[in-house]
């Protein structure tokens, strides 16, 4: 959506996604705070080296897998209750 060598406005992103401009601005400014995107001029969004890297198809596929499959599974693992050292060696 963001042109590789250019920029796009918050308004254009809101129109293309169907989201409210305020929500788009808030979400993208969080990414800007983490240096994933940048705001080269007021109300405009552009890539950084990090966001360009994330557009590589195999990197993007890995990110999607990790966020949609791996992360939800890791939140369901009960590490402390099931795998304590005492239980492994049979000490109560």
Backbone as JSON Lines, residues from 0, in Angstrom:
{"i":0,"aa":"X","n":[0.82,-1.2,0.0],"ca":[0.0,0.0,0.0],"c":[0.86,1.26,0.0]}
{"i":1,"aa":"X","n":[1.92,1.24,0.81],"ca":[2.83,2.38,0.82],"c":[3.78,2.2,-0.37]}
{"i":2,"aa":"X","n":[3.88,3.18,-1.25],"ca":[4.77,3.05,-2.4],"c":[6.22,2.81,-1.95]}
{"i":3,"aa":"X","n":[6.91,1.94,-2.66],"ca":[8.27,1.54,-2.27],"c":[9.21,2.73,-2.09]}
{"i":4,"aa":"X","n":[9.2,3.66,-3.01],"ca":[10.11,4.79,-2.89],"c":[9.39,6.09,-2.59]}
{"i":5,"aa":"X","n":[8.12,6.01,-2.19],"ca":[7.35,7.23,-1.99],"c":[6.66,7.28,-0.65]}
{"i":6,"aa":"X","n":[5.55,7.95,-0.63],"ca":[4.78,8.12,0.6],"c":[3.3,8.14,0.28]}
{"i":7,"aa":"X","n":[2.5,8.0,1.31],"ca":[1.04,7.98,1.18],"c":[0.46,8.7,2.4]}
{"i":8,"aa":"X","n":[-0.68,9.31,2.24],"ca":[-1.28,10.07,3.35],"c":[-2.13,9.17,4.23]}
{"i":9,"aa":"X","n":[-2.35,9.62,5.46],"ca":[-3.25,8.92,6.36],"c":[-4.64,8.82,5.73]}
{"i":10,"aa":"X","n":[-5.08,9.88,5.06],"ca":[-6.39,9.89,4.4],"c":[-6.49,8.78,3.36]}
{"i":11,"aa":"X","n":[-5.48,8.65,2.51],"ca":[-5.5,7.62,1.47],"c":[-5.53,6.22,2.07]}
{"i":12,"aa":"X","n":[-4.77,6.0,3.12],"ca":[-4.77,4.69,3.78],"c":[-6.15,4.41,4.37]}
{"i":13,"aa":"X","n":[-6.75,5.41,5.0],"ca":[-8.08,5.24,5.58],"c":[-9.09,4.89,4.49]}
{"i":14,"aa":"X","n":[-9.03,5.56,3.36],"ca":[-9.95,5.26,2.26],"c":[-9.74,3.86,1.72]}
{"i":15,"aa":"X","n":[-8.51,3.45,1.54],"ca":[-8.21,2.13,0.98],"c":[-8.56,0.99,1.93]}
{"i":16,"aa":"X","n":[-8.49,1.24,3.24],"ca":[-8.75,0.18,4.21],"c":[-10.17,0.2,4.77]}
{"i":17,"aa":"X","n":[-10.85,1.32,4.61],"ca":[-12.19,1.45,5.19],"c":[-12.17,1.76,6.68]}
{"i":18,"aa":"X","n":[-11.0,2.11,7.2],"ca":[-10.89,2.47,8.61],"c":[-11.0,3.98,8.78]}
{"i":19,"aa":"X","n":[-11.32,4.4,9.99],"ca":[-11.37,5.83,10.26],"c":[-9.95,6.39,10.29]}
{"i":20,"aa":"X","n":[-9.82,7.62,9.83],"ca":[-8.5,8.24,9.76],"c":[-7.83,8.3,11.13]}
{"i":21,"aa":"X","n":[-8.57,8.57,12.17],"ca":[-8.0,8.63,13.52],"c":[-7.4,7.3,13.95]}
{"i":22,"aa":"X","n":[-8.07,6.21,13.62],"ca":[-7.56,4.88,13.96],"c":[-6.3,4.57,13.16]}
{"i":23,"aa":"X","n":[-6.29,4.92,11.88],"ca":[-5.12,4.72,11.03],"c":[-3.94,5.51,11.58]}
{"i":24,"aa":"X","n":[-4.17,6.76,11.91],"ca":[-3.11,7.62,12.43],"c":[-2.53,7.04,13.73]}
{"i":25,"aa":"X","n":[-3.41,6.63,14.65],"ca":[-2.95,6.08,15.93],"c":[-2.11,4.82,15.72]}
{"i":26,"aa":"X","n":[-2.61,3.91,14.91],"ca":[-1.92,2.65,14.68],"c":[-0.56,2.87,14.01]}
{"i":27,"aa":"X","n":[-0.54,3.7,12.98],"ca":[0.72,3.92,12.26],"c":[1.71,4.74,13.08]}
{"i":28,"aa":"X","n":[1.23,5.6,13.94],"ca":[2.17,6.35,14.8],"c":[2.8,5.44,15.84]}
{"i":29,"aa":"X","n":[2.09,4.39,16.24],"ca":[2.73,3.39,17.11],"c":[3.88,2.73,16.36]}
{"i":30,"aa":"X","n":[3.64,2.37,15.1],"ca":[4.71,1.78,14.28],"c":[5.85,2.78,14.09]}
{"i":31,"aa":"X","n":[5.53,4.05,13.97],"ca":[6.56,5.08,13.82],"c":[7.38,5.22,15.1]}
{"i":32,"aa":"X","n":[6.73,5.08,16.24],"ca":[7.45,5.16,17.52],"c":[8.44,4.02,17.66]}
{"i":33,"aa":"X","n":[8.17,2.89,17.0],"ca":[9.08,1.74,17.02],"c":[10.02,1.72,15.81]}
{"i":34,"aa":"X","n":[10.02,2.82,15.04],"ca":[10.89,2.99,13.87],"c":[10.61,1.99,12.76]}
{"i":35,"aa":"X","n":[9.36,1.5,12.7],"ca":[8.96,0.59,11.62],"c":[8.53,1.4,10.4]}
{"i":36,"aa":"X","n":[7.86,2.51,10.62],"ca":[7.47,3.44,9.56],"c":[7.98,4.82,9.94]}
{"i":37,"aa":"X","n":[7.86,5.78,9.02],"ca":[8.26,7.15,9.34],"c":[7.26,8.14,8.76]}
{"i":38,"aa":"X","n":[7.26,9.35,9.29],"ca":[6.39,10.43,8.83],"c":[7.29,11.53,8.27]}
{"i":39,"aa":"X","n":[7.62,11.46,6.96],"ca":[8.57,12.4,6.38],"c":[8.07,13.84,6.38]}
{"i":40,"aa":"X","n":[6.76,14.01,6.36],"ca":[6.13,15.33,6.47],"c":[4.77,15.11,7.13]}
{"i":41,"aa":"X","n":[4.17,16.14,7.68],"ca":[2.91,15.96,8.41],"c":[1.85,15.22,7.59]}
{"i":42,"aa":"X","n":[1.21,14.24,8.24],"ca":[0.11,13.46,7.68],"c":[0.51,12.5,6.55]}
{"i":43,"aa":"X","n":[1.81,12.26,6.38],"ca":[2.29,11.35,5.33],"c":[3.07,10.2,5.96]}
{"i":44,"aa":"X","n":[2.97,9.03,5.33],"ca":[3.64,7.82,5.83],"c":[4.59,7.32,4.75]}
{"i":45,"aa":"X","n":[5.77,6.88,5.18],"ca":[6.75,6.31,4.26],"c":[7.45,5.13,4.93]}
{"i":46,"aa":"X","n":[8.07,4.3,4.09],"ca":[8.81,3.14,4.59],"c":[10.1,3.56,5.28]}
{"i":47,"aa":"X","n":[10.55,2.67,6.16],"ca":[11.91,2.69,6.69],"c":[12.59,1.43,6.15]}
{"i":48,"aa":"X","n":[13.82,1.23,6.46],"ca":[14.5,-0.01,6.04],"c":[13.8,-1.23,6.63]}
{"i":49,"aa":"X","n":[13.3,-1.09,7.86],"ca":[12.62,-2.21,8.51],"c":[11.34,-2.57,7.78]}
{"i":50,"aa":"X","n":[10.51,-1.58,7.48],"ca":[9.23,-1.88,6.81],"c":[9.45,-2.39,5.4]}
{"i":51,"aa":"X","n":[10.46,-1.9,4.7],"ca":[10.77,-2.45,3.37],"c":[11.18,-3.92,3.48]}
{"i":52,"aa":"X","n":[11.96,-4.25,4.51],"ca":[12.36,-5.63,4.75],"c":[11.14,-6.52,4.96]}
{"i":53,"aa":"X","n":[10.16,-6.02,5.7],"ca":[8.96,-6.8,5.99],"c":[8.08,-7.04,4.77]}
{"i":54,"aa":"X","n":[8.32,-6.32,3.67],"ca":[7.54,-6.53,2.45],"c":[8.1,-7.64,1.57]}
{"i":55,"aa":"X","n":[9.28,-8.16,1.87],"ca":[9.84,-9.29,1.12],"c":[8.9,-10.48,1.33]}
{"i":56,"aa":"X","n":[8.42,-11.13,0.26],"ca":[7.39,-12.17,0.4],"c":[7.7,-13.26,1.43]}
{"i":57,"aa":"X","n":[8.9,-13.82,1.43],"ca":[9.17,-14.9,2.38],"c":[9.29,-14.38,3.81]}
{"i":58,"aa":"X","n":[9.74,-13.15,4.0],"ca":[9.79,-12.56,5.34],"c":[8.36,-12.27,5.81]}
{"i":59,"aa":"X","n":[7.54,-11.72,4.92],"ca":[6.15,-11.43,5.26],"c":[5.41,-12.71,5.6]}
{"i":60,"aa":"X","n":[5.66,-13.8,4.86],"ca":[5.04,-15.08,5.17],"c":[5.42,-15.59,6.54]}
{"i":61,"aa":"X","n":[6.7,-15.44,6.89],"ca":[7.16,-15.87,8.21],"c":[6.5,-15.04,9.31]}
{"i":62,"aa":"X","n":[6.42,-13.73,9.12],"ca":[5.78,-12.85,10.11],"c":[4.31,-13.25,10.29]}
{"i":63,"aa":"X","n":[3.62,-13.5,9.19],"ca":[2.22,-13.91,9.28],"c":[2.08,-15.23,10.03]}
{"i":64,"aa":"X","n":[2.95,-16.19,9.74],"ca":[2.9,-17.47,10.44],"c":[3.13,-17.28,11.94]}
{"i":65,"aa":"X","n":[4.16,-16.53,12.28],"ca":[4.48,-16.32,13.69],"c":[3.34,-15.61,14.43]}
{"i":66,"aa":"X","n":[2.73,-14.62,13.79],"ca":[1.69,-13.86,14.49],"c":[0.34,-14.57,14.52]}
{"i":67,"aa":"X","n":[0.04,-15.38,13.51],"ca":[-1.27,-16.03,13.45],"c":[-1.28,-17.43,14.03]}
{"i":68,"aa":"X","n":[-0.16,-18.14,13.96],"ca":[-0.12,-19.53,14.42],"c":[0.69,-19.72,15.7]}
{"i":69,"aa":"X","n":[1.91,-19.24,15.7],"ca":[2.8,-19.49,16.83],"c":[2.42,-18.69,18.06]}
{"i":70,"aa":"X","n":[2.19,-17.39,17.91],"ca":[1.91,-16.55,19.08],"c":[0.67,-17.01,19.85]}
{"i":71,"aa":"X","n":[-0.48,-17.27,19.2],"ca":[-1.64,-17.74,19.97],"c":[-1.37,-19.03,20.73]}
{"i":72,"aa":"X","n":[-0.57,-19.93,20.14],"ca":[-0.25,-21.18,20.82],"c":[0.62,-20.94,22.05]}
{"i":73,"aa":"X","n":[1.58,-20.04,21.97],"ca":[2.47,-19.8,23.11],"c":[1.73,-19.18,24.28]}
{"i":74,"aa":"X","n":[0.65,-18.49,24.03],"ca":[-0.09,-17.88,25.14],"c":[-0.9,-18.92,25.93]}
{"i":75,"aa":"X","n":[-1.0,-20.13,25.4],"ca":[-1.76,-21.19,26.07],"c":[-0.88,-22.2,26.8]}
{"i":76,"aa":"X","n":[0.41,-22.04,26.74],"ca":[1.32,-22.98,27.38],"c":[1.45,-22.6,28.85]}
{"i":77,"aa":"X","n":[1.29,-23.59,29.73],"ca":[1.43,-23.38,31.16],"c":[2.81,-23.88,31.57]}
{"i":78,"aa":"X","n":[3.8,-23.03,31.45],"ca":[5.18,-23.43,31.71],"c":[5.42,-23.7,33.19]}
{"i":79,"aa":"X","n":[5.0,-22.81,34.03],"ca":[5.34,-22.92,35.44],"c":[4.64,-24.11,36.1]}
{"i":80,"aa":"X","n":[3.38,-24.35,35.8],"ca":[2.64,-25.42,36.48],"c":[2.98,-26.81,36.0]}
{"i":81,"aa":"X","n":[3.37,-26.99,34.75],"ca":[3.55,-28.33,34.19],"c":[4.99,-28.81,34.14]}
{"i":82,"aa":"X","n":[5.92,-27.92,34.11],"ca":[7.29,-28.33,33.84],"c":[8.28,-27.88,34.91]}
{"i":83,"aa":"X","n":[7.87,-27.92,36.15],"ca":[8.81,-27.5,37.2],"c":[9.87,-28.57,37.4]}
{"i":84,"aa":"X","n":[11.02,-28.19,37.85],"ca":[12.12,-29.12,38.09],"c":[11.71,-30.2,39.09]}
{"i":85,"aa":"X","n":[10.98,-29.82,40.11],"ca":[10.57,-30.78,41.14],"c":[9.74,-31.91,40.53]}
{"i":86,"aa":"X","n":[8.82,-31.59,39.64],"ca":[8.0,-32.61,39.01],"c":[8.82,-33.49,38.08]}
{"i":87,"aa":"X","n":[9.8,-32.91,37.42],"ca":[10.63,-33.69,36.49],"c":[11.46,-34.75,37.22]}
{"i":88,"aa":"X","n":[11.97,-34.42,38.39],"ca":[12.83,-35.37,39.09],"c":[12.07,-36.11,40.2]}
{"i":89,"aa":"X","n":[10.78,-35.88,40.31],"ca":[9.95,-36.65,41.24],"c":[9.95,-36.17,42.67]}
{"i":90,"aa":"X","n":[10.28,-34.92,42.92],"ca":[10.26,-34.38,44.28],"c":[8.98,-33.57,44.42]}
{"i":91,"aa":"X","n":[8.25,-33.81,45.52],"ca":[7.02,-33.05,45.75],"c":[7.25,-31.87,46.61]}
